[in-house]
Amino acid sequence: MKFSHAVVWLDHQRAHVIHFNADASEAREIKHKGGANHLHHKHGAVGSGHAAEDPAYYHAVAEALKGTAEVLVLGPAAAKNEFIKHIQSHDKAIASAVVGVENADHPSEGQILAHARQWFEKKDQTIARNDMPLKGM
């Protein structure tokens, strides 16, 4: 089934990509294939304590979003922002489909889908109101 909306929730370990419409959805989980992404080091050690972003992981997430007209990106901390930066550099078609980026801690797949449906419903209502002619004009 072809869906025009998608939501992706991601952190540095996994991404939940859900394509959906008002009546149906299709979900896929993409796991980071590398080692641990949370580095810890002693005070005074060289380095930031953060793992470098993984282009292969972000590429796999972008591939899962191909063909989607509108994408909402959710996630905690930096992963969602790193993903946006990655697609702006490497996949402009997906970057142009992103219509929103929001913080979200660790919701369930059902919570992600419910939030996305509500988010797109509000967005579509706002667009419809803005397209209505003004009275008296």
C-alpha positions as CSV (number, residue, x, y, z in Angstrom):
1,M,0.0,0.0,0.0
2,K,1.3,3.5,-0.8
3,F,1.2,6.0,2.0
4,S,1.9,9.8,1.7
5,H,2.7,10.4,5.4
6,A,5.5,8.9,7.5
7,V,6.9,9.4,11.0
8,V,10.3,8.4,12.1
9,W,11.3,8.2,15.7
10,L,15.0,7.7,16.2
11,D,17.8,7.7,18.6
12,H,21.4,6.4,18.2
13,Q,20.4,2.8,18.6
14,R,17.3,2.3,16.5
15,A,14.7,4.0,14.3
16,H,11.0,3.3,14.1
17,V,9.7,4.3,10.6
18,I,5.9,4.2,10.2
19,H,4.2,5.0,6.9
20,F,0.5,5.7,7.5
21,N,-2.8,7.2,6.5
22,A,-6.1,7.6,8.5
23,D,-7.0,3.9,8.3
24,A,-3.8,1.9,8.0
25,S,-0.1,1.9,8.8
26,E,3.1,-0.1,8.1
27,A,6.0,0.0,10.5
28,R,9.6,-0.9,10.2
29,E,12.4,-0.9,12.8
30,I,16.0,-0.2,11.7
31,K,18.7,-1.0,14.2
32,H,22.1,0.6,14.4
33,K,24.6,-2.1,13.3
34,G,27.7,-0.7,15.0
35,G,29.0,-1.0,18.5
36,A,27.9,1.0,21.5
37,N,27.2,4.6,20.8
38,H,27.4,6.0,24.3
39,L,31.0,6.6,25.2
40,H,32.1,7.4,28.7
41,H,35.5,8.7,29.8
42,K,37.3,10.1,32.8
43,H,37.3,13.8,33.6
44,G,40.1,15.5,31.7
45,A,40.3,12.9,28.9
46,V,40.5,14.2,25.3
47,G,37.3,14.0,23.3
48,S,33.7,15.0,23.8
49,G,32.4,11.7,25.2
50,H,30.0,11.3,22.2
51,A,30.2,8.8,19.4
52,A,30.6,10.0,15.9
53,E,27.4,9.9,13.8
54,D,27.0,6.8,11.6
55,P,26.2,7.7,8.0
56,A,25.3,4.1,7.1
57,Y,22.6,4.1,9.8
58,Y,21.2,7.4,8.8
59,H,21.3,6.3,5.1
60,A,19.2,3.2,6.0
61,V,16.6,5.4,7.7
62,A,16.5,7.7,4.7
63,E,16.0,4.7,2.4
64,A,13.1,3.6,4.4
65,L,11.4,7.0,3.9
66,K,11.9,7.1,0.1
67,G,8.7,8.0,-1.8
68,T,7.0,9.6,1.1
69,A,5.5,13.0,0.5
70,E,5.6,14.3,4.1
71,V,7.7,13.2,7.0
72,L,7.6,14.0,10.7
73,V,10.9,13.4,12.6
74,L,10.8,12.6,16.3
75,G,13.5,11.7,18.8
76,P,15.4,12.5,21.9
77,A,18.6,14.5,22.1
78,A,20.9,14.9,19.1
79,A,20.1,11.9,16.9
80,K,17.2,13.5,15.1
81,N,19.2,16.6,14.4
82,E,22.1,14.6,13.1
83,F,19.7,12.7,10.8
84,I,18.3,16.0,9.5
85,K,21.9,17.2,8.8
86,H,22.7,14.0,7.1
87,I,19.7,14.1,4.7
88,Q,20.3,17.7,4.0
89,S,23.7,16.8,2.7
90,H,23.1,13.4,1.2
91,D,19.4,13.0,0.3
92,K,17.7,16.3,-0.6
93,A,14.5,14.6,-1.7
94,I,13.9,13.2,1.8
95,A,15.1,16.5,3.4
96,S,12.5,18.4,1.4
97,A,9.8,16.0,2.6
98,V,10.4,16.7,6.3
99,V,7.6,19.0,7.5
100,G,8.3,18.8,11.2
101,V,11.0,17.9,13.8
102,E,10.0,17.4,17.4
103,N,11.5,16.2,20.7
104,A,10.1,12.9,21.9
105,D,11.6,10.7,24.7
106,H,10.9,7.0,24.2
107,P,7.3,6.5,23.2
108,S,5.8,3.2,22.2
109,E,5.1,2.5,18.5
110,G,1.4,3.1,19.1
111,Q,2.1,6.4,20.8
112,I,4.4,7.5,17.9
113,L,1.6,6.7,15.4
114,A,-1.1,8.4,17.4
115,H,1.0,11.5,17.8
116,A,1.8,11.6,14.1
117,R,-1.8,11.2,13.0
118,Q,-2.8,14.0,15.4
119,W,0.1,16.2,14.2
120,F,-0.7,15.8,10.5
121,E,-4.4,16.3,11.2
122,K,-3.7,19.7,12.8
123,K,-1.3,20.6,10.0
124,D,-3.9,19.8,7.4
125,Q,-6.6,21.8,9.2
126,T,-4.3,24.8,9.5
127,I,-3.5,24.7,5.7
128,A,-7.3,24.3,4.9
129,R,-8.1,27.4,7.1
130,N,-5.3,29.4,5.5
131,D,-6.6,28.5,2.0
132,M,-10.1,29.8,2.8
133,P,-11.0,33.1,1.3
134,L,-11.5,36.0,3.8
135,K,-15.1,37.1,4.2
136,G,-15.8,40.5,2.6
137,M,-13.1,40.2,0.0
